[in-house]
Amino acid sequence: MKNTAEKNAGSFGSRIGFVLAAAGSAVGLGNIWRFPYLAAKYGGGIFLLVYLVFTVTFGFALMLTEIAIGRRTGKSVIEAYSTVHHKFRPLGWLAAAIPVIILPYYCVIGGWVLKYLTDFCIGAGEAAADNGTYFSNFIGHAGIPTLFFVIYVLATAAIVILGVQKGIEKMSKIMMPILLVLIVGIAIYTLTLPGAMEGLLYYVKPDFSAFSMKTVVAAVGQLFYSMSLAMGIMITYGSYMRKEDSIESSVRQIEVFDTVVAFLAGLIIVPAVFVFSGGDESALNSGPSLMFVTLPNVFASMAGGQIIGIIFFLLVALAALTSSISLMETVVSIIQEKFHWGRVPSCLLVTGFSLLIGMLSIFGYSIWSDFTIFGKQLLDFFDYISNSIMMPIVALFTCILIGFVAKTTYIESEIERNEKFRAKGLYRIMIKYICPICMLLILFSALFMDL
């Protein structure tokens, strides 16, 4: 049994601290570049509508489940699943493996963001606006990417090593309001650009002719990707949540924060790229090319583009950092619980591991660029196997565990410790029937559909 001092060191000191930390985990690179691309590709407003419906149903049910498991068990992800039911211990190991895989390559991308932020700060942003040569040359040589990767990992570790209240909670209370102010400010500025209203209409006006099963699968996949589900993070953060705080209300607030940031990212990117490209939809491409090729060109074409570039990449750096912190904290909590180590040695071990494994992703674009797995570069393979395969499997079996083995009352009783569970009926339907179907759709799309 932990003593009071240890509990305080390993728990959030306030409800707002928990909400901002969990929202910070959810708000990441997926919100900034993947959401706008998918919204533009799958019918603008109709995609937004489908995404919103799944946020308040599918996303709500899964996040509620994970946070409640964490708070009820008070354990990190492996022991949490084992506590719910001993036969599901392997599911805990699978969930624990996901942040172990994601953290190193996520920090590599975070290093890319720091590099571009530095470029715009020193006035070298226009050099990046060269239709891709600058970016390909940058990642094609391991030296500079390694430097910024190391800086990014150390920045993440410095916050995690301070602990839950003094590190994660304190920094979330600082970074998340700054992030929100930056994204609102740059969104307003973008909408003042000549021709931006046309891009705004393209983004928010529903195109019902574009609706298809792919729209549904893409919306569910993005929601799953952006809300930090099925990777142990919400279970870990839930284990730090105070017993007197409302789980249901907290989840709603996290969802609102995450969705607002994703929507505002679209207000920045879609109209700006639309104006820059003269209405060319293909300019709204996905992944690194949008972030590190198209947008530098957009900023270079703007009046005051250097300032906008600085603000934008600072925004992205903050969003990425809040997510990498949650990934590292999840792995650190597993090490602490399994080996009974202190926070400092656990964090140092995870930092060293991340630095070592992250080099695989860096080399995958440079000296090992000819080596692929299933036709994918190493970073892309790590992303695919963790996000598209492992996470849906974990979520599917979590639904089976709670819906049919431990029963939904396991979660409901934890939520009802200090409040009435207003969405109990919806929750039962979602976790037993709708969420498993959604997970099977995600797995099917990952294996057989080209989204």
Secondary structure, DSSP 8 states (H G I E B T S, - for coil): ---HHHHHHTS-SSHHHHHHHHHHHHSSHIIIIIHHHHHHHTTBHHHHHHHHHHIIIIIHHHHHHHHHHHHHH---HHHHHHHH-GGGHHHHHHHHHHHHHHHHHHHHHHHHHHHHHHHHHTT-GGGG-STTHHHHHHHTSSHHHHHHHHHHHHHHHHHHTT-IIIIIIHHHHHHHHHHHHHHHHHHHHHHTSTTHHHHHHHHHSB-GGG-SHHHHHHHHHHHHHHTT-SSSHHHHHHHTS-TTS-HHHHHHHHHHHHHHHHHHHHHHHHHHHHHHHTS-GGGS--THHIIIIIHHHHHHHSTTHHHHHHHHHHHHHHHHHHHHHHHHHHHHHHHHHHH---HHHHHHHHHHHHHHHHHHHHHHTTTTTT--BTTB-HHHHHHIIIIIIIHHHHHHHHHHIIIIIS-THHHHHHHTTSS--TTHHHHHHIIIIIHHHHHHHHHHHHHH---
